[in-house]
Amino acid sequence: MPSRNGTICLRRIGTGTCAVRRNPITVSAYQQCSSRRKPTTTEVYTADGKRLHATEAPRKRAFLVGVELQANPYHWPAEDSLNELALLADTAGLVVAGTMYQRLQQPMQKYFIGSGKLRELVALREQDLFDLVIFDDELSPTQTRNLERDLNIGVLDRTALILDIFAQHARTHEGRIQVELAQYEYLLPRLRRQWTHLERQAGSGGGTSAGGAVGLRGPGETQLELDRRAIDQRIALLKQQLGAVHRHRELYRKRRRQSGVPIAALVGYTNAGKSTLLNALAGANVLAEDRLFATLDPTTRQIELPGGKPLLLTDTVGFIQKLPTQLIAAFRATLEEINEADVLLHVLDITHANAQEQEQVVEATLRELGVRDRPIITVLNKIDQIDGVHAANASGMAVELGLPADFVAVSARSGWGLEQLRERIEQTLAAAMVELDALIPYQRNDLVSLWHERGVVASQEYGETGTHVIGRVPRELSYQFTAFVQAG
C-alpha cells in the first residue's frame, strides 16, 4: 500500500502472505522480494489415482496510480481508494505489482499526474516490473495516449477496469447487451482516426465474452477493425435490442403492479452483503460472493412479512465511488427496479473502514439517478463481526461513524436482527399506504378480497348495495378503488 508521504511503495502479492513495505524502497530492493512470473502448476488426480499436472499462465501484473485531489472535499484518502482499486484488479484477474499516488490541487492536463511522477513510473517500467498501468480515475483520451506513448505499455483507467469486470460477470442476455453497449459508448470517444483493433476470445452467445486480456475483453470479433461509423451502427442496434427487452420487462412489471404485492429493493455499495441478505430473508440461493460486483443482474424473490403478507425483494447492482453515472445508467433494469420499489433497503457493511464514505456514495448516486420520494431503511449488515456490539449499543456506534441514527442492525449470515428488519419493512409500508373509505358493490367482491390481502381493514360492514370498508391500501392500488370512495 502507498506510503503516507505519497512516494512509491511497492508490494508483492504471491501465493503466500502479502509482504508490504511500509517505507519507500528502491527498485533493486523490490526486485529482490518480487515474485517472478512463473506459471502455476496444479496437481489433478484421475479416478484411478493417476496424477496429472495442469499449468496455468501467470496473471498479468498491474501497477496502480492514484491522485488525491486536495480541492475536492468529498475525496477518499488515496490509500483507501487505491486499496479498493486493488480489489477491483484482483476481481479482474490481475496481480497488483505496486502502487503510487500523488497529492494535487487538480489533475495535470497532459498526463493526469505530474511529470516528476511520470518519470518515476517510466523508471519502474524500464525494470519490467509490471505489464500494464491502471489509474484510479477516469482519463481523457488524450491523457491515455500520452501515457501509453511515454510508458510504452497499456494504460487503463478505473472505468475501463470496471467495464472489464462487468463483461466477466454479466450472466443474462440483457446484462450482456448492457455491458457491450456501455463498452462501446466508452470506447467511441477514445478512437483515434486510424483503425482500432479490439481483441477477444471466441465465446458463447451474443454480447461480451468472459475471455481475453483484461482491458480488451468485450465487444468485437477476433482482430475486427472498427471505425466510428461501425461502432455507431452497433450502438444503435444494441439500443434497439434493449428497447425490446425493456418493453417485455414493462409488461411483467405492469402485471406485478396489478397484483398489489409491495416491492422492496436492496441498494448499497458493492460487496456490502445485499445478495447474502436476500438469501437470508427469502431462503434463496442467489450467487453471493465476497468480491466486488458479484451481482450485475437484478434478482427478485418473494418473502413473507410478520403479518403474513407477501413482499417482493429485489437485489440490484452495487454502487462504487468514482463510477460515472452513465455507467450505472447503462444498467436500466436495475434503475427500473429501484424506481418501482415502494421502499429501499440501503445495506451498509458496518465493518468496513470506509462505511461512512460508502454511505455517502450510495446516497449521492441515488440523487444523481433521480431516485427520490422513496422511503429508505438503513440496514447495518455484518454487525456480528464487531466484538461487543449488540442492539443496545449499536446506535452509539452508528453515531460515532457518522451513519444514520435510524437503522436496523442485522447479520445476514447468522440471521441476527432479520425479524426486526421484517417488522420495520412492514411498518414502513403501512405508513406509505393511503387511507380510504369506500362502498364496494357486491359484484366487485374481488376488490374487497384484494383489500384484505394487500391492505389493512379497520372496519367492514355489509349494506344493501355493497360492502362498506374503511382502512388503508397500498398507494399503487388506490386507483382501483377511486370510483367507490365515499364523499366527505
C-alpha positions, 0 to 999 in steps of 0.5 A: 500500500502507498506510503503516507508521504505519497512516494512509491511503495511497492508490494508483492502479492504471491501465493503466500502472505502479502509482504508490504513495505511500509517505507519507500524502497528502491527498485533493486530492493523490490526486485529482490522480494518480487515474485517472478512470473512463473506459471502455476502448476496444479496437481489433478488426480484421475479416478484411478489415482493417476496424477496429472499436472495442469499449468496455468499462465501467470496473471498479468501484473498491474501497477496502480496510480492514484491522485488525491485531489486536495480541492475536492472535499468529498475525496477518499484518502488515496490509500483507501481508494487505491486499496479498493482499486486493488480489489477491483484488479484482483476481481479482474484477474490481475496481480497488483505489482505496486502502487503510487499516488500523488497529492494535487490541487487538480489533475495535470492536463497532459498526463493526469499526474505530474511529470516528476511522477511520470518519470518515476513510473517510466523508471519502474517500467524500464525494470519490467516490473509490471505489464500494464498501468491502471489509474484510479480515475477516469482519463481523457483520451488524450491523457491515455495516449500520452501515457501509453506513448511515454510508458510504452505499455497499456494504460487503463483507467478505473472505468475501463477496469470496471467495464472489464469486470462487468463483461466477466460477470454479466450472466443474462442476455440483457446484462450482456447487451448492457455491458457491450453497449456501455463498452462501446459508448466508452470506447467511441470517444477514445478512437483515434482516426486510424483503425482500432483493433479490439481483441477477444476470445471466441465465446458463447452467445451474443454480447461480451465474452468472459475471455481475453486480456483484461482491458480488451475483453468485450465487444468485437470479433477476433482482430475486427477493425472498427471505425466510428461509423461501425461502432455507431451502427452497433450502438444503435442496434444494441439500443434497439435490442434493449428497447425490446427487452425493456418493453417485455420487462414493462409488461411483467412489471405492469402485471406485478403492479396489478397484483398489489404485492409491495416491492422492496429493493436492496441498494448499497455499495458493492460487496456490502452483503445485499445478495447474502441478505436476500438469501437470508430473508427469502431462503434463496440461493442467489450467487453471493460472493465476497468480491466486488460486483458479484451481482450485475443482474437484478434478482427478485424473490418473494418473502413473507412479512410478520403479518403474513403478507407477501413482499417482493425483494429485489437485489440490484447492482452495487454502487462504487465511488468514482463510477460515472453515472452513465455507467450505472445508467447503462444498467436500466433494469436495475434503475427500473427496479429501484424506481418501482420499489415502494421502499429501499433497503440501503445495506451498509457493511458496518465493518468496513473502514470506509462505511461512512464514505460508502454511505455517502456514495450510495446516497449521492448516486441515488440523487444523481439517478433521480431516485427520490420520494422513496422511503429508505431503511438503513440496514447495518449488515455484518454487525456480528463481526464487531466484538461487543456490539449488540442492539443496545449499543449499536446506535452509539456506534452508528453515531460515532461513524457518522451513519444514520441514527435510524437503522436496523442492525442485522447479520445476514449470515447468522440471521441476527436482527432479520425479524426486526428488519421484517417488522420495520419493512412492514411498518414502513409500508403501512405508513406509505399506504393511503387511507380510504373509505369506500362502498364496494358493490357486491359484484366487485367482491374481488376488490374487497378480497384484494383489500384484505390481502394487500391492505389493512381493514379497520372496519367492514360492514355489509349494506344493501348495495355493497360492502362498506370498508374503511382502512388503508391500501397500498398507494399503487392500488388506490386507483382501483378503488377511486370510483367507490370512495365515499364523499366527505 
